């Protein structure tokens, strides 16, 4: 097609030149030059038309990206959203962990204080018991009476009413 179009333009220019030479008019040379020059307009027009179509396609690809790019963009958005959620959850866990540590520290301190208080009370009871025992050792008769009383209580605690030694209680 290109060869036929160029040949048609060259043939038309040759006919115009022949007519101009035969008639001797000067304006025919201008028409022949125009026909030869127009030989380059058509391919140039086709080239620029093709270039325009290609640029349009590229513009369409830029304006409306391909499906794989759209899918990748969507996946990236989902990953970013997931990352944000995980960061928020991690921050929440850090806050909960800090609160638990504060609670454990408070409980440890409370337990330590209670243990100290219990140790002080036990030490006080031990001193009181020791002083009571010391007073009782001075009175051997009172100790013998307490022992007898304890034996009496022990023998009265059997379920069938018999003393713990196996003999009936006198009494």
C-alpha positions, 0 to 999 in steps of 0.5 A: 500500500505504501509503494502504491501510494508513493507511486501514485503521488510521483505519477501525479507529479510527473503528469503535472510536470509534463502538462506544465512543460507542454503548456509553458505555464509556471504554476504547474511547477508549484503543483508538481512540487506540492504533489511530491511534498504531499508524498511525505505527509501521508506516511508522517500522518500515519506515523503520528496517528500510530504514535497518538494511538500508542500514547493513548494506550499508555495513558489508559494503562497509566490511568487505569492500571492492569488487573495484577497491579490493582490486585497487588495494590489491594493486597498491600492495603490489606497487609498495611491494615493488618499491620496496623491492627497487629501494632494496636494489639501489641500496644494493648498487650504491652499496656495490659502487661504493665498493668499486670506487673503493677498488680503483681508488685502491689500483691508482692508488697502486700504479701511481704507486709503481711508476712512481716506482720505475721512474723511480729505477731508470732514473735510476740506470742512466743515471748508471751508463751515463754513468759507464761511458761516461766511463771508456771515453772515456778508453780509445780503444783499448778503444772501438775494440775494442768496435766491432770486436767488435760488427761481428764479432757483427753479421756472425755473425748472418746466417742463411746465414753470410755477413756483413751486408756481402755478403762471405764472413766470414774466419775 
